[in-house]
């Protein structure tokens, strides 16, 4: 058994989802970093490993700058209570610019580890944006979507299969 109850893990996840949804709605991604401990380790398979809340803040604001309205609804959740971890299947979604209900998306699996006091000690995102994002973002742009800026972050690890 981990340090935290299932109820506390569920409450922390609920808060995490609320903050992510608010970041997308307001297009301000800075509060996302406040979900984590000051010494968080954030493993991002395409962009590298970040250490510390402020490094995560700089990265998330920068990486989301072209499409700050991207949403991240989840499809399923698994609780690993022995390790205070939550695994989430997420869709990285850009809504169609003119047709309600039409989405452009690619999959992502995230594992977050709870540290207590509403904060997470780590996150690991497992997906392949080098393969998936150009197609999805390209289709969204063809449908009339407009990037708010040129990409600000370069992927460090590129897997195209």
N, C-alpha and C positions, 0 to 999 in steps of 0.2 A: 504494500500500500504506500502511496506517495504521502507527502506532507499535507496535502489539501483535499478537502472533501469534493465529491462530484458536484455538489451544489455550488461550491465556491468556484470550481472550474467553469461551470455553466454560466454563472454570474459574470465572471471575467470575460468569457467569450462573448456574452451579450454586449458588454461594454465595448469590447474590441470592434464588433460589427457596427455598433452605433457610431463609434468614432470614424471608422472607415467610410460609412455611409455619409456622415456629415462632411468629411473631407471632400468627397466626390460632389456633394450638393453645393458646397461653398467654394469649391475649386481651390481650397487652401489645405495643402497637405502637411504643413508643419505640425499640427496636433497629432498626426500619426506617430511621430517619434516619442511623444509623451506616454504612449502605451507601454514603453519599455523601461527597464532599469537603466541607470546611468552607465553600467558596464556591459550592456547587451552585446551579444554576438549575433550578427545578422548575416546569414549565409544566403547569398543570392547567386544561383548557379550561372547566370549570364554576366553579372556585374561584379562579382567577387565577394569578399568577406569584409564586413564592416564591424568595427569595434567601437562601442560607445553610442549613446543616444544622439549626440550632436553630429556624429558622422552619418548615422541613419537619417537624421533630419535633413542634412545637406543633400544626401543622395535622393531621398524620396521627393523633395521639392523639385530638384533638378530633373529627375527622370520623369516626373509627371507633368512637367511644364508644357510639352506639346499637346497633351490631352488630359487636362486636370479633371475633366468630367467623367473619366473612365470609372465604371462601377465594377464591383467585385462580389456579386452574389455567390452564395455557396450552394453546392448540389448535395453534399453529404458531409457529415462530421463523425469522427471517431474519437472517443476519449481513451487515452492511455493513462488510467488513473495511477498505475504503479510508478510512472515517471512524471506525473503532473503535466502531461503533454496533451495537446489537441491536434489532430490531423484534419485538415479541411480541404475538400475538393472545391476549387473556386473557378469561376469563369471570369476572365478579364474581358469586360464588355464595353463596347462603344455602341451607344444607341444610334439607330438610323437618324440622320439629321431631319428627315421630313415624314417618315412613315412610323407612326406609333406602333410599338410592339415588335418591330424588326430590330434584331441585334446582330452585331458583328463581334465575334468572340473567339478566344482560344483558352485551352485548359491550363490549370496550375494546381499543384498540390502544395499546401503550406503546412508546416509543423511548427507550432508555437509551444513554448514551455513556460508554464506559469511559475512566478517567483513569489507571489503573495502581494498583498496590499494593492491589488488591481493591476499589477505590472507583470510583464513577461520578460524572462531572462534571455530568451533566444527566439529567433525565427529562422526557418530554412524554407526557401521557395524552390520548388523543383518543377521546371518547365523548360520549354525551348522557344524563347521569343525570337531567336535568330531565324528559326524555321517558320514560326507561326505568325509573328507580328507583321512582317512585310505584306503578307497576303491579306490579313484581316484589316490592317490600317489602310492598305491600298484600296481594298473594296469599299471601306468606309469613306475615303476621300473621293473615290469615283461616284459614290452616292450623294456627294455634296458636303461631306464632313470637312472641316477646316482645322488644321493644326494651329495651335496658338503660338507655336515657335518651332524653330528647327530643333531636332533632338539635341539635348544638352549633355547626355551621358553616352559614352561609348561602351559597348559590351566588351568584356575582357575575355570571355570564353564563348566561342561561337561553335555551335553544333547544328549542322544543317540537315541531318538525316531525319 
